[in-house]
Amino acid sequence: MSQANLDRFLQEARTNTALSDRLREVRSHEELIKLASDHGHALSKPTVMRHHLHRLAGMSDAELDNLGHNVFDRSFSDVFIGSII
């Protein structure tokens, strides 16, 4: 349940169109962990949260303002995966 597992899952999503489409529909950490599990990748909530927070930290003030008050739920997959897939 490490960053390496998350990296493998995201790599699979780059080459699997159906998976990347489902990943874009994810709206929470729990949904992402379930989707990864369904595809054979064990992820922990701390690893997923750390990745999400890292992506948020790299966003500009304007980008964060555009996310609004529900920054951890609204547009979750857009923030989480960004331009990864």
Legacy VTK file of the C-alpha trace (Angstrom):
# vtk DataFile Version 3.0
C-alpha trace
ASCII
DATASET POLYDATA
POINTS 85 float
0.000 0.000 0.000
2.627 2.414 -1.113
3.279 5.088 -3.663
4.621 2.334 -5.929
1.182 0.670 -5.937
-0.447 3.986 -6.812
2.094 4.548 -9.584
1.334 1.095 -11.055
-2.403 1.787 -10.914
-2.029 5.149 -12.651
0.263 3.566 -15.249
-2.418 0.970 -15.979
-4.951 3.795 -16.358
-2.713 5.411 -18.989
-2.983 2.336 -21.219
-6.497 1.137 -20.357
-9.093 3.496 -21.817
-12.007 1.981 -19.907
-10.118 2.332 -16.627
-9.079 5.915 -17.339
-12.699 6.790 -18.144
-13.842 5.274 -14.837
-11.013 7.032 -12.996
-12.220 10.379 -14.308
-15.618 9.697 -12.703
-14.144 9.108 -9.224
-15.299 11.694 -6.673
-13.621 10.596 -3.440
-10.628 8.867 -1.927
-12.812 5.889 -1.064
-14.088 5.526 -4.636
-10.525 5.645 -5.943
-9.354 2.982 -3.478
-12.309 0.748 -4.467
-11.634 1.201 -8.188
-7.953 0.396 -7.718
-8.869 -2.685 -5.669
-11.250 -3.844 -8.405
-8.231 -3.770 -10.749
-5.878 -5.601 -8.393
-4.095 -2.616 -6.825
-4.048 -2.265 -3.030
-3.982 1.410 -2.054
-4.128 2.957 1.384
-6.059 6.095 2.212
-2.877 7.847 3.493
-1.100 7.209 0.171
-4.071 8.469 -1.831
-4.500 11.510 0.414
-0.778 12.334 0.259
-0.874 12.238 -3.559
-4.008 14.390 -3.638
-2.512 16.957 -1.258
0.727 17.029 -3.253
-1.239 17.797 -6.436
-3.194 20.527 -4.604
0.044 22.049 -3.300
1.251 22.426 -6.873
-1.792 24.402 -8.003
-1.822 28.161 -8.308
-4.004 30.349 -6.087
-6.348 30.958 -9.023
-6.710 27.225 -9.677
-7.484 26.602 -6.017
-9.996 29.470 -5.960
-11.755 27.892 -8.943
-12.212 24.665 -6.975
-14.306 26.482 -4.382
-15.205 25.327 -0.887
-15.417 21.626 -1.653
-11.814 21.346 -2.767
-11.460 17.747 -1.570
-14.631 16.480 -3.239
-15.511 18.649 -6.229
-13.418 17.847 -9.260
-11.587 15.199 -7.226
-10.445 13.209 -10.224
-9.353 16.340 -12.101
-7.113 17.335 -9.216
-6.012 13.828 -8.366
-4.980 12.699 -11.808
-4.347 16.087 -13.392
-2.516 15.491 -16.644
-1.328 12.024 -15.617
-3.691 10.239 -17.988
LINES 1 86
85 0 1 2 3 4 5 6 7 8 9 10 11 12 13 14 15 16 17 18 19 20 21 22 23 24 25 26 27 28 29 30 31 32 33 34 35 36 37 38 39 40 41 42 43 44 45 46 47 48 49 50 51 52 53 54 55 56 57 58 59 60 61 62 63 64 65 66 67 68 69 70 71 72 73 74 75 76 77 78 79 80 81 82 83 84
